[in-house]
Every structure is written in C-alpha cells, then in structure tokens.
Amino acid sequence: MSLIVQKFGGTSVRDAERIFNVADIVTSKYKEGNDVVVVVSAQGDTTDDFIEKAAEINKSPSKREMDMLLSAGEQISASLLAMAIEKLGFPVVSLLGWQAGFHTTSSYGNARIKRLDGSRIRKELDKKNIVVVTGFQGVNKYDDMTTLGRGGSDTSAVAIAASMHADLCQIYTDVDGVYTADPRKISGAVKLDSISYDEMLELATLGAQVLHNRSVEMAKKYNIELEVLSSLTRKKGTIVKEEKNMEKMLISGVAKDENIARISVIGVPDKPGLAFKIFSKVSAKGINIDIILQSIGRNGTKDISFTVEKSKMQETIDILKEYTEKLGATGLVADDEVAKVSIVGAGMETNPGVASAMFECLYGNNVNIQMISTSEIKISVLISKTDSDRAVAAIHDKFFPVNGRD
C-alpha cells in the first residue's frame, strides 16, 4: 500500500462535471489500495472574483482580512469534492489548512510554512478515509487564517508529501506536463519527459506558470519526486526530479514574465555604499529585487536600474522617492510595460555560444534588449512587453526547430 498526494488546480474543479472527474481520479487510486490525500485550489476564477468583491467594499483592505476572504475559495472546493467522492460511495473527510496542521508565519498574503503537524491527516487515513485538504492556507501564531500566495496549493501538497513521506506526489494542472514553452501560445512546444529540480525552479521563478516556485524548492530539499499532469487528458506527465544526465539537453525551456516593472534611479552620486542603502530600503519592506544593472560612473554619478513585481512598483517608488533625493539622485523613472524573457537549461554551463545565439535571434527579429541577467543555467533579458510574444516564439524556434530538438 502506498501513500499518494494529489493536487488539483482551479480549472480541474471549475464546475460539477470536472469535480466528478477529479473524484473519479482520486477514487481510482483509492480502489487500488492506496492511502490518498488530495489538495485542492479554489474553483476557476474564484480568487480573482473575491479580489473584485473586496475592491467593491474597500480599495485598501488589510492583508489579514483579505486572507480571511481568499481562504474561503479552497474551502468551497474541498467540501464540494468531498461531497462528490461521498456520492460515489467512498469514505472521505475534508479539512481546512489549520485542521490539517499547517502552521505558518504571519506574513498575510504570502505566508511561509513553519511546520506541518500531520497527526489529524494520519488519524483520518487510519480510518480508511480519503482526505481532502484545502491548499494555499494555514494558521499563524495568533490563530489567524493565512494564505501562502498565488500557486500556494502546490506548496501545500509538497509539504504534505514531505512531512508524511508519501510515495508519490502528483500535481494536476491545465496542461499535461512541463513544456519547452507555453503550449497554448507556441504551437511547436515540446513536452518534456523529465526535468531537474533546478531547471524547473528557474522556469517557475521566471514566469512559467506550471508549478509554484516554492513547491519546487521544497521538493528539492526533501527529494520529493513530482509528476505534473492534466486531470482532463489523463496522459502520462512530466517527472520533476534530481537529474544527473551527462549529456543533458542544451535548453529545457523558454519562459516569459510580464508581471514585472523596471525602476531606474538616475544620477546617483558615484560613492561607495549608496547602492546598498537604496536596496536595503526596498528589501526591508519585503520587496524582492530581480535583475540589477548599474552603469559605469561618469561625471561623478551613475544610474542604477532594477526590476520588481509589477504589483510592487508603486510601493517601491513611494519608498525611494524621498530617500533618493536625500542621496542626491537627480530622478526616478519607472516602466511597467516590460517583460522578462528567459531560456533555461543545465546544458548551457558546458556549451559556449548559447547567449550569443539568443542575442542574435533577438537582433534578427528587431527586439531591443534593455537589461541582461545570467546564471549557470539561465539567461534572462528585459525587453518591451509589446515584443515579448514575438521574442519567445523566435527563441523557441531557434533552440527547438520544427523538425526536432537541437
């Protein structure tokens, strides 16, 4: 007998028909003699609908109250799925995040899991129940509901798999695996049989909306093998695991992130420590900084540009506006009509010329590069948002020609 953790996204439980489809998948594993824990997201666009409802009442609600509201979406999904499984004649119980033992930090809207007490889940499994758990949520030290951020149900599922030493963790999404690009936009996208944790983490962080990046971090830390697959096609998916292939494919995927903004601090005095002072002010507010570009000092000044999440742009500007004037900077410029396009692949480390091939491709398609960031397994460029789809298609064609992979 095995312990299987299955996570189903919002599209998988969007309506009654799909909920019964999920119930059939879950009970099929149960009938094979397995213990089954299911993690669910909110139905369809429920979370977005809740955000709109909140805005009708209060344009600037507290993060605590938003977590109270948003956590209701998963509760609806869990109870409805449990009812469907019940109707099929199988024993089942649904649990909220706190009932399942999720204890988190107090960062409302983006809490992190501190520990998971799986004793209630284990008791229900011992009773031969299928256990349905609300993803995306937990409880903090004040006994307040907290949410883990968009995509947090993936992290909930991996946390359960890690804590309870599950034999398999399946992540059901609206695509049937991990592709070299978004198959809904790139017709030549190729599904991967497997991908390493590091590559998947880069793709998730860089905008590929297949897995929550924190779920991949956790899976790597606890060596939890993931299978990404679709609840609609029921085809074999993509395995995310530790890979040590000596002849790894050069590029594993192309990703695009339009949820990004560029901020430039102009005319910063060319003195030691000023960059630290600027970034420490931003990071102190919990704002993550991504690509950074600093110009060579000329005429006693330099420009510093960096990227943040688009939703954090105005907050970052507000933090820096007065402070940069005190530093002697001459201006502050922001642009949210940008996109980050990236290529990821463990094979890049031992294959020279990948960057030049990418840049040549962008040049050939008249795409201007604003900023560049590199690591051992990824190259990211910041470009105009209007060029992003064209850039992704061109880069994908370059590294994944129609007649097969390079």
VOKELO-64877 format. One record per residue (C-alpha): residue number from 1; residue in three letters; z, y, x. Coordinates in nm, 3 decimals, padded with zeros to 5 digits, always signed. Layout:
N
REC  num  residuo        z        y        x
REC  NUM      ALA        Z        Y        X
...
end
This chain:
406
REC  num  residuo        z        y        x
REC    1      MET  +00.000  +00.000  +00.000
REC    2      SER  -00.094  +00.346  +00.130
REC    3      LEU  +00.025  +00.698  +00.055
REC    4      ILE  -00.269  +00.923  -00.031
REC    5      VAL  -00.253  +01.301  -00.073
REC    6      GLN  -00.541  +01.457  -00.266
REC    7      LYS  -00.601  +01.829  -00.314
REC    8      PHE  -00.833  +01.966  -00.582
REC    9      GLY  -00.962  +02.323  -00.580
REC   10      GLY  -01.010  +02.558  -00.871
REC   11      THR  -01.367  +02.451  -00.953
REC   12      SER  -01.257  +02.087  -00.972
REC   13      VAL  -01.009  +02.166  -01.252
REC   14      ARG  -01.204  +02.451  -01.413
REC   15      ASP  -01.218  +02.304  -01.764
REC   16      ALA  -01.118  +01.998  -01.967
REC   17      GLU  -01.421  +01.791  -01.862
REC   18      ARG  -01.352  +01.847  -01.493
REC   19      ILE  -00.981  +01.787  -01.533
REC   20      PHE  -01.055  +01.443  -01.679
REC   21      ASN  -01.297  +01.382  -01.392
REC   22      VAL  -01.017  +01.457  -01.147
REC   23      ALA  -00.780  +01.236  -01.346
REC   24      ASP  -01.029  +00.950  -01.309
REC   25      ILE  -01.050  +01.001  -00.931
REC   26      VAL  -00.671  +01.011  -00.899
REC   27      THR  -00.605  +00.707  -01.118
REC   28      SER  -00.874  +00.508  -00.936
REC   29      LYS  -00.672  +00.539  -00.615
REC   30      TYR  -00.354  +00.457  -00.804
REC   31      LYS  -00.508  +00.142  -00.955
REC   32      GLU  -00.585  +00.023  -00.602
REC   33      GLY  -00.209  +00.003  -00.545
REC   34      ASN  -00.164  +00.333  -00.361
REC   35      ASP  +00.106  +00.594  -00.397
REC   36      VAL  -00.072  +00.917  -00.491
REC   37      VAL  +00.037  +01.279  -00.458
REC   38      VAL  -00.202  +01.539  -00.599
REC   39      VAL  -00.203  +01.910  -00.512
REC   40      VAL  -00.391  +02.148  -00.742
REC   41      SER  -00.515  +02.505  -00.731
REC   42      ALA  -00.542  +02.743  -01.025
REC   43      GLN  -00.836  +02.684  -01.260
REC   44      GLY  -01.165  +02.858  -01.179
REC   45      ASP  -01.119  +03.235  -01.157
REC   46      THR  -00.764  +03.235  -01.292
REC   47      THR  -00.616  +03.405  -00.985
REC   48      ASP  -00.875  +03.685  -01.000
REC   49      ASP  -00.812  +03.722  -01.374
REC   50      PHE  -00.438  +03.756  -01.310
REC   51      ILE  -00.502  +04.024  -01.048
REC   52      GLU  -00.711  +04.217  -01.301
REC   53      LYS  -00.441  +04.181  -01.566
REC   54      ALA  -00.183  +04.315  -01.323
REC   55      ALA  -00.402  +04.617  -01.247
REC   56      GLU  -00.417  +04.698  -01.620
REC   57      ILE  -00.039  +04.734  -01.617
REC   58      ASN  +00.036  +04.866  -01.270
REC   59      LYS  -00.211  +04.967  -00.998
REC   60      SER  +00.052  +04.915  -00.728
REC   61      PRO  +00.281  +04.630  -00.836
REC   62      SER  +00.540  +04.491  -00.596
REC   63      LYS  +00.435  +04.185  -00.398
REC   64      ARG  +00.729  +03.994  -00.539
REC   65      GLU  +00.614  +04.042  -00.897
REC   66      MET  +00.257  +03.957  -00.802
REC   67      ASP  +00.380  +03.624  -00.664
REC   68      MET  +00.561  +03.558  -00.992
REC   69      LEU  +00.235  +03.617  -01.177
REC   70      LEU  -00.007  +03.439  -00.945
REC   71      SER  +00.205  +03.125  -00.913
REC   72      ALA  +00.154  +03.065  -01.286
REC   73      GLY  -00.208  +02.961  -01.231
REC   74      GLU  -00.121  +02.644  -01.042
REC   75      GLN  +00.147  +02.558  -01.298
REC   76      ILE  -00.118  +02.556  -01.571
REC   77      SER  -00.348  +02.329  -01.366
REC   78      ALA  -00.071  +02.086  -01.274
REC   79      SER  +00.056  +02.043  -01.629
REC   80      LEU  -00.293  +02.001  -01.775
REC   81      LEU  -00.389  +01.743  -01.512
REC   82      ALA  -00.065  +01.555  -01.574
REC   83      MET  -00.145  +01.551  -01.947
REC   84      ALA  -00.491  +01.410  -01.874
REC   85      ILE  -00.351  +01.136  -01.649
REC   86      GLU  -00.089  +01.063  -01.916
REC   87      LYS  -00.362  +01.028  -02.178
REC   88      LEU  -00.540  +00.773  -01.956
REC   89      GLY  -00.224  +00.564  -01.971
REC   90      PHE  -00.071  +00.620  -01.628
REC   91      PRO  +00.281  +00.734  -01.534
REC   92      VAL  +00.281  +01.088  -01.398
REC   93      VAL  +00.505  +01.388  -01.335
REC   94      SER  +00.414  +01.745  -01.241
REC   95      LEU  +00.627  +01.951  -01.005
REC   96      LEU  +00.635  +02.317  -00.914
REC   97      GLY  +00.634  +02.406  -00.546
REC   98      TRP  +01.010  +02.460  -00.534
REC   99      GLN  +01.073  +02.133  -00.719
REC  100      ALA  +00.858  +01.956  -00.461
REC  101      GLY  +01.077  +02.103  -00.186
REC  102      PHE  +00.866  +02.385  -00.040
REC  103      HIS  +01.090  +02.639  +00.133
REC  104      THR  +00.908  +02.943  +00.270
REC  105      THR  +00.954  +03.274  +00.444
REC  106      SER  +00.995  +03.587  +00.232
REC  107      SER  +00.654  +03.740  +00.308
REC  108      TYR  +00.543  +03.774  -00.054
REC  109      GLY  +00.172  +03.712  -00.093
REC  110      ASN  +00.137  +03.542  +00.244
REC  111      ALA  +00.448  +03.330  +00.295
REC  112      ARG  +00.467  +03.053  +00.551
REC  113      ILE  +00.627  +02.713  +00.500
REC  114      LYS  +00.960  +02.685  +00.683
REC  115      ARG  +01.039  +02.330  +00.576
REC  116      LEU  +00.950  +02.074  +00.312
REC  117      ASP  +01.216  +01.858  +00.156
REC  118      GLY  +01.010  +01.576  +00.010
REC  119      SER  +01.302  +01.384  -00.141
REC  120      ARG  +01.205  +01.466  -00.502
REC  121      ILE  +00.846  +01.358  -00.439
REC  122      ARG  +00.971  +01.034  -00.282
REC  123      LYS  +01.201  +00.963  -00.578
REC  124      GLU  +00.911  +01.006  -00.822
REC  125      LEU  +00.685  +00.782  -00.613
REC  126      ASP  +00.957  +00.517  -00.607
REC  127      LYS  +00.948  +00.528  -00.987
REC  128      LYS  +00.573  +00.450  -00.956
REC  129      ASN  +00.476  +00.791  -01.085
REC  130      ILE  +00.165  +00.978  -00.979
REC  131      VAL  +00.300  +01.312  -00.857
REC  132      VAL  +00.107  +01.633  -00.930
REC  133      VAL  +00.227  +01.933  -00.726
REC  134      THR  +00.138  +02.299  -00.766
REC  135      GLY  -00.026  +02.419  -00.448
REC  136      PHE  -00.012  +02.766  -00.293
REC  137      GLN  +00.358  +02.826  -00.366
REC  138      GLY  +00.720  +02.773  -00.273
REC  139      VAL  +01.059  +02.941  -00.287
REC  140      ASN  +01.232  +03.167  -00.035
REC  141      LYS  +01.599  +03.204  +00.064
REC  142      TYR  +01.652  +03.442  -00.228
REC  143      ASP  +01.528  +03.173  -00.473
REC  144      ASP  +01.220  +03.388  -00.544
REC  145      MET  +00.877  +03.238  -00.602
REC  146      THR  +00.641  +03.297  -00.309
REC  147      THR  +00.272  +03.229  -00.254
REC  148      LEU  +00.100  +03.117  +00.066
REC  149      GLY  -00.210  +03.338  +00.043
REC  150      ARG  -00.561  +03.258  -00.077
REC  151      GLY  -00.653  +02.899  +00.002
REC  152      GLY  -00.288  +02.808  +00.042
REC  153      SER  -00.318  +02.490  -00.165
REC  154      ASP  -00.495  +02.327  +00.131
REC  155      THR  -00.190  +02.405  +00.342
REC  156      SER  +00.042  +02.267  +00.073
REC  157      ALA  -00.149  +01.937  +00.074
REC  158      VAL  -00.147  +01.902  +00.453
REC  159      ALA  +00.225  +01.987  +00.463
REC  160      ILE  +00.299  +01.705  +00.219
REC  161      ALA  +00.077  +01.465  +00.416
REC  162      ALA  +00.253  +01.558  +00.741
REC  163      SER  +00.607  +01.551  +00.602
REC  164      MET  +00.563  +01.219  +00.424
REC  165      HIS  +00.342  +01.052  +00.686
REC  166      ALA  +00.054  +01.000  +00.446
REC  167      ASP  -00.222  +00.756  +00.536
REC  168      LEU  -00.499  +00.983  +00.407
REC  169      CYS  -00.536  +01.349  +00.308
REC  170      GLN  -00.843  +01.434  +00.102
REC  171      ILE  -00.944  +01.793  +00.033
REC  172      TYR  -01.179  +01.816  -00.267
REC  173      THR  -01.388  +02.134  -00.278
REC  174      ASP  -01.706  +02.258  -00.447
REC  175      VAL  -01.922  +02.131  -00.158
REC  176      ASP  -01.939  +01.770  -00.045
REC  177      GLY  -01.833  +01.829  +00.314
REC  178      VAL  -01.849  +02.069  +00.606
REC  179      TYR  -02.199  +02.205  +00.670
REC  180      THR  -02.361  +02.387  +00.960
REC  181      ALA  -02.382  +02.689  +00.727
REC  182      ASP  -02.313  +02.764  +00.360
REC  183      PRO  -02.548  +02.517  +00.182
REC  184      ARG  -02.554  +02.743  -00.123
REC  185      LYS  -02.732  +03.008  +00.083
REC  186      ILE  -02.901  +02.822  +00.370
REC  187      SER  -03.137  +02.552  +00.242
REC  188      GLY  -03.158  +02.380  +00.581
REC  189      ALA  -02.780  +02.347  +00.625
REC  190      VAL  -02.680  +02.004  +00.759
REC  191      LYS  -02.368  +01.818  +00.652
REC  192      LEU  -02.154  +01.702  +00.944
REC  193      ASP  -02.011  +01.351  +00.953
REC  194      SER  -01.714  +01.479  +01.151
REC  195      ILE  -01.586  +01.791  +01.321
REC  196      SER  -01.297  +01.861  +01.559
REC  197      TYR  -00.984  +02.047  +01.457
REC  198      ASP  -01.064  +02.331  +01.698
REC  199      GLU  -01.415  +02.380  +01.564
REC  200      MET  -01.301  +02.361  +01.202
REC  201      LEU  -01.022  +02.608  +01.275
REC  202      GLU  -01.268  +02.855  +01.424
REC  203      LEU  -01.509  +02.817  +01.132
REC  204      ALA  -01.227  +02.859  +00.879
REC  205      THR  -01.094  +03.166  +01.058
REC  206      LEU  -01.442  +03.317  +01.093
REC  207      GLY  -01.527  +03.307  +00.724
REC  208      ALA  -01.636  +02.952  +00.635
REC  209      GLN  -01.453  +02.908  +00.304
REC  210      VAL  -01.417  +02.531  +00.318
REC  211      LEU  -01.059  +02.497  +00.440
REC  212      HIS  -00.766  +02.734  +00.471
REC  213      ASN  -00.728  +02.803  +00.845
REC  214      ARG  -00.351  +02.744  +00.833
REC  215      SER  -00.412  +02.398  +00.686
REC  216      VAL  -00.630  +02.309  +00.985
REC  217      GLU  -00.366  +02.441  +01.226
REC  218      MET  -00.107  +02.219  +01.061
REC  219      ALA  -00.337  +01.916  +01.050
REC  220      LYS  -00.400  +01.951  +01.423
REC  221      LYS  -00.030  +01.999  +01.502
REC  222      TYR  +00.069  +01.682  +01.315
REC  223      ASN  -00.254  +01.491  +01.380
REC  224      ILE  -00.338  +01.456  +01.010
REC  225      GLU  -00.694  +01.337  +00.962
REC  226      LEU  -00.861  +01.525  +00.677
REC  227      GLU  -01.158  +01.432  +00.463
REC  228      VAL  -01.345  +01.721  +00.300
REC  229      LEU  -01.548  +01.607  -00.002
REC  230      SER  -01.658  +01.701  -00.352
REC  231      SER  -01.497  +01.588  -00.676
REC  232      LEU  -01.832  +01.627  -00.852
REC  233      THR  -02.063  +01.414  -00.634
REC  234      ARG  -01.805  +01.166  -00.505
REC  235      LYS  -02.011  +01.120  -00.190
REC  236      LYS  -01.862  +01.048  +00.150
REC  237      GLY  -01.738  +01.372  +00.300
REC  238      THR  -01.674  +01.519  +00.645
REC  239      ILE  -01.383  +01.398  +00.857
REC  240      VAL  -01.181  +01.663  +01.041
REC  241      LYS  -01.003  +01.502  +01.336
REC  242      GLU  -00.942  +01.517  +01.708
REC  243      GLU  -01.274  +01.450  +01.880
REC  244      LYS  -01.335  +01.370  +02.245
REC  245      ASN  -01.708  +01.306  +02.245
REC  246      MET  -01.850  +01.364  +02.593
REC  247      GLU  -02.194  +01.458  +02.458
REC  248      LYS  -02.086  +01.678  +02.168
REC  249      MET  -02.349  +01.857  +01.966
REC  250      LEU  -02.402  +02.207  +02.107
REC  251      ILE  -02.335  +02.409  +01.789
REC  252      SER  -02.136  +02.284  +01.490
REC  253      GLY  -02.190  +02.573  +01.253
REC  254      VAL  -02.271  +02.933  +01.170
REC  255      ALA  -02.019  +03.138  +00.971
REC  256      LYS  -02.019  +03.480  +00.806
REC  257      ASP  -01.724  +03.700  +00.712
REC  258      GLU  -01.783  +04.012  +00.503
REC  259      ASN  -01.414  +04.068  +00.433
REC  260      ILE  -01.386  +04.288  +00.738
REC  261      ALA  -01.376  +04.654  +00.840
REC  262      ARG  -01.425  +04.835  +01.170
REC  263      ILE  -01.189  +05.113  +01.274
REC  264      SER  -01.254  +05.338  +01.573
REC  265      VAL  -01.003  +05.570  +01.737
REC  266      ILE  -01.214  +05.837  +01.908
REC  267      GLY  -01.129  +06.039  +02.217
REC  268      VAL  -00.809  +05.863  +02.319
REC  269      PRO  -00.670  +06.009  +02.644
REC  270      ASP  -00.753  +05.773  +02.931
REC  271      LYS  -00.392  +05.693  +03.020
REC  272      PRO  -00.204  +05.363  +03.063
REC  273      GLY  -00.022  +05.223  +02.760
REC  274      LEU  -00.195  +05.411  +02.481
REC  275      ALA  -00.386  +05.105  +02.355
REC  276      PHE  -00.055  +04.918  +02.339
REC  277      LYS  +00.102  +05.198  +02.139
REC  278      ILE  -00.187  +05.200  +01.889
REC  279      PHE  -00.195  +04.825  +01.834
REC  280      SER  +00.184  +04.786  +01.823
REC  281      LYS  +00.196  +05.032  +01.532
REC  282      VAL  -00.057  +04.824  +01.341
REC  283      SER  +00.087  +04.481  +01.423
REC  284      ALA  +00.437  +04.598  +01.325
REC  285      LYS  +00.307  +04.616  +00.967
REC  286      GLY  +00.181  +04.258  +00.980
REC  287      ILE  -00.186  +04.358  +01.004
REC  288      ASN  -00.399  +04.119  +01.207
REC  289      ILE  -00.644  +04.271  +01.455
REC  290      ASP  -00.955  +04.075  +01.545
REC  291      ILE  -01.242  +04.198  +01.763
REC  292      ILE  -01.146  +04.476  +02.005
REC  293      LEU  -01.381  +04.698  +02.207
REC  294      GLN  -01.266  +04.969  +02.446
REC  295      SER  -01.516  +05.198  +02.614
REC  296      ILE  -01.502  +05.293  +02.981
REC  297      GLY  -01.308  +05.614  +03.026
REC  298      ARG  -01.522  +05.925  +03.070
REC  299      ASN  -01.420  +06.288  +03.084
REC  300      GLY  -01.059  +06.180  +03.058
REC  301      THR  -01.098  +05.999  +02.723
REC  302      LYS  -01.207  +05.662  +02.582
REC  303      ASP  -01.286  +05.517  +02.240
REC  304      ILE  -01.107  +05.210  +02.100
REC  305      SER  -01.266  +05.010  +01.818
REC  306      PHE  -01.126  +04.704  +01.642
REC  307      THR  -01.163  +04.507  +01.319
REC  308      VAL  -00.916  +04.426  +01.041
REC  309      GLU  -00.939  +04.265  +00.698
REC  310      LYS  -01.123  +04.492  +00.457
REC  311      SER  -00.822  +04.499  +00.224
REC  312      LYS  -00.611  +04.631  +00.512
REC  313      MET  -00.847  +04.911  +00.612
REC  314      GLN  -00.687  +05.199  +00.421
REC  315      GLU  -00.336  +05.088  +00.515
REC  316      THR  -00.438  +05.079  +00.881
REC  317      ILE  -00.594  +05.425  +00.858
REC  318      ASP  -00.277  +05.561  +00.698
REC  319      ILE  -00.065  +05.411  +00.975
REC  320      LEU  -00.281  +05.553  +01.252
REC  321      LYS  -00.389  +05.890  +01.115
REC  322      GLU  -00.084  +06.092  +01.209
REC  323      TYR  +00.005  +05.880  +01.509
REC  324      THR  -00.334  +05.909  +01.680
REC  325      GLU  -00.318  +06.286  +01.652
REC  326      LYS  +00.013  +06.278  +01.837
REC  327      LEU  -00.154  +06.073  +02.111
REC  328      GLY  -00.421  +06.338  +02.147
REC  329      ALA  -00.711  +06.139  +01.998
REC  330      THR  -00.990  +06.351  +01.850
REC  331      GLY  -01.082  +06.136  +01.549
REC  332      LEU  -01.051  +05.822  +01.339
REC  333      VAL  -01.359  +05.652  +01.191
REC  334      ALA  -01.372  +05.352  +00.955
REC  335      ASP  -01.656  +05.142  +00.816
REC  336      ASP  -01.624  +04.853  +00.571
REC  337      GLU  -01.998  +04.792  +00.537
REC  338      VAL  -01.995  +04.548  +00.826
REC  339      ALA  -01.994  +04.171  +00.867
REC  340      LYS  -01.890  +03.928  +01.136
REC  341      VAL  -02.140  +03.650  +01.212
REC  342      SER  -02.030  +03.368  +01.439
REC  343      ILE  -02.151  +03.046  +01.596
REC  344      VAL  -01.900  +02.770  +01.676
REC  345      GLY  -01.934  +02.462  +01.891
REC  346      ALA  -01.731  +02.274  +02.151
REC  347      GLY  -02.055  +02.206  +02.338
REC  348      MET  -02.101  +02.574  +02.425
REC  349      GLU  -01.846  +02.556  +02.704
REC  350      THR  -02.072  +02.338  +02.920
REC  351      ASN  -02.409  +02.474  +02.805
REC  352      PRO  -02.510  +02.811  +02.953
REC  353      GLY  -02.752  +03.035  +02.768
REC  354      VAL  -02.609  +02.998  +02.417
REC  355      ALA  -02.508  +03.364  +02.395
REC  356      SER  -02.843  +03.488  +02.521
REC  357      ALA  -03.024  +03.264  +02.270
REC  358      MET  -02.812  +03.408  +01.988
REC  359      PHE  -02.867  +03.767  +02.102
REC  360      GLU  -03.240  +03.707  +02.148
REC  361      CYS  -03.255  +03.572  +01.794
REC  362      LEU  -03.084  +03.881  +01.654
REC  363      TYR  -03.308  +04.112  +01.859
REC  364      GLY  -03.616  +03.929  +01.732
REC  365      ASN  -03.500  +03.991  +01.377
REC  366      ASN  -03.420  +04.358  +01.438
REC  367      VAL  -03.044  +04.312  +01.390
REC  368      ASN  -02.828  +04.558  +01.583
REC  369      ILE  -02.504  +04.430  +01.738
REC  370      GLN  -02.205  +04.664  +01.715
REC  371      MET  -01.934  +04.454  +01.879
REC  372      ILE  -01.909  +04.113  +02.050
REC  373      SER  -01.622  +03.866  +02.088
REC  374      THR  -01.634  +03.530  +02.268
REC  375      SER  -01.417  +03.228  +02.344
REC  376      GLU  -01.481  +02.882  +02.485
REC  377      ILE  -01.610  +02.753  +02.152
REC  378      LYS  -01.730  +03.058  +01.959
REC  379      ILE  -01.936  +03.375  +01.980
REC  380      SER  -01.889  +03.644  +01.715
REC  381      VAL  -02.088  +03.961  +01.660
REC  382      LEU  -02.018  +04.253  +01.433
REC  383      ILE  -02.329  +04.377  +01.252
REC  384      SER  -02.424  +04.576  +00.945
REC  385      LYS  -02.341  +04.397  +00.620
REC  386      THR  -02.698  +04.450  +00.498
REC  387      ASP  -02.824  +04.237  +00.788
REC  388      SER  -02.571  +03.954  +00.757
REC  389      ASP  -02.757  +03.703  +00.537
REC  390      ARG  -03.077  +03.750  +00.737
REC  391      ALA  -02.886  +03.710  +01.063
REC  392      VAL  -02.715  +03.386  +00.952
REC  393      ALA  -03.047  +03.237  +00.837
REC  394      ALA  -03.220  +03.331  +01.164
REC  395      ILE  -02.941  +03.199  +01.385
REC  396      HIS  -02.922  +02.876  +01.187
REC  397      ASP  -03.297  +02.824  +01.220
REC  398      LYS  -03.264  +02.885  +01.594
REC  399      PHE  -02.996  +02.623  +01.655
REC  400      PHE  -03.077  +02.385  +01.370
REC  401      PRO  -03.457  +02.370  +01.342
REC  402      VAL  -03.602  +02.220  +01.025
REC  403      ASN  -03.713  +01.901  +01.198
REC  404      GLY  -03.360  +01.822  +01.313
REC  405      ARG  -03.079  +01.935  +01.537
REC  406      ASP  -03.126  +02.054  +01.893
end
